[in-house]
Amino acid sequence: MRKSRYNLSQEEYDAKKKSKAELMAKKEKVTLSEEFNGYCDNKDHPLFSIKVTVDKPWAACYYCSKLWVLEGNKDGKKEH
């Protein structure tokens, strides 16, 4: 029998999932139409390289959590 992650009850799991969805909705997102390899454009922190490819359709900046998502992958999840 497989244990559920962190032994959360169904209510706690649902609350965690809802909180994660709200956080994703608040994040600043950049939608890309093609692969991208460059740097975060926020000048308030050190340079951080961003690489978005078909194999890895999203990337987030370590410093500001800005999210780059390849078009057709709006929720930030890898498509199979």
C-alpha positions as CSV (number, residue, x, y, z in Angstrom):
1,M,0.0,0.0,0.0
2,R,1.4,3.4,-1.0
3,K,1.5,6.2,1.5
4,S,0.1,9.6,0.5
5,R,2.7,12.3,0.4
6,Y,3.1,14.0,3.8
7,N,0.1,11.9,5.1
8,L,-2.4,14.6,4.3
9,S,-6.1,14.2,4.7
10,Q,-8.3,14.8,1.7
11,E,-9.3,18.2,3.0
12,E,-5.7,19.2,3.6
13,Y,-4.7,17.9,0.2
14,D,-7.5,19.9,-1.5
15,A,-6.5,23.1,0.4
16,K,-2.8,22.6,-0.6
17,K,-3.8,22.2,-4.2
18,K,-6.0,25.3,-4.1
19,S,-3.2,27.3,-2.5
20,K,-0.8,26.2,-5.2
21,A,-3.2,27.2,-8.0
22,E,-3.7,30.6,-6.4
23,L,0.1,31.1,-6.2
24,M,0.5,30.1,-9.9
25,A,-2.2,32.6,-10.9
26,K,-0.4,35.5,-9.0
27,K,3.0,34.8,-10.6
28,E,4.3,37.0,-13.4
29,K,4.2,34.9,-16.6
30,V,5.8,35.3,-20.0
31,T,4.2,33.2,-22.7
32,L,6.7,32.2,-25.5
33,S,5.8,31.1,-29.0
34,E,9.2,29.4,-29.6
35,E,12.1,28.1,-27.6
36,F,14.1,30.7,-25.6
37,N,17.6,30.8,-24.2
38,G,18.5,34.1,-22.4
39,Y,18.4,36.0,-19.1
40,C,15.7,37.2,-16.8
41,D,14.9,40.8,-17.7
42,N,14.4,42.0,-14.1
43,K,17.3,44.4,-13.3
44,D,16.7,44.2,-9.5
45,H,18.7,41.0,-9.0
46,P,21.8,39.3,-10.4
47,L,21.6,37.7,-13.9
48,F,19.9,34.4,-14.0
49,S,19.8,32.3,-17.2
50,I,16.5,31.0,-18.6
51,K,16.2,28.1,-21.0
52,V,12.8,27.0,-22.3
53,T,12.7,24.1,-24.8
54,V,10.1,21.7,-26.1
55,D,11.5,19.0,-23.7
56,K,11.3,21.5,-20.8
57,P,8.4,23.8,-21.6
58,W,8.8,26.2,-18.6
59,A,11.4,27.8,-16.5
60,A,11.3,30.1,-13.4
61,C,13.8,32.7,-12.3
62,Y,15.5,31.7,-9.0
63,Y,15.4,35.3,-7.7
64,C,12.0,36.8,-8.7
65,S,10.0,33.6,-9.5
66,K,9.0,35.0,-12.9
67,L,7.8,32.2,-15.0
68,W,8.5,31.6,-18.7
69,V,6.0,29.1,-20.4
70,L,6.1,27.8,-23.9
71,E,2.8,28.6,-25.7
72,G,0.3,25.7,-25.5
73,N,1.5,24.9,-22.0
74,K,-0.3,27.6,-20.0
75,D,-0.5,25.7,-16.7
76,G,3.2,25.1,-16.4
77,K,2.9,21.3,-16.6
78,K,4.8,19.2,-19.1
79,E,2.7,17.8,-21.9
80,H,3.1,14.2,-22.9
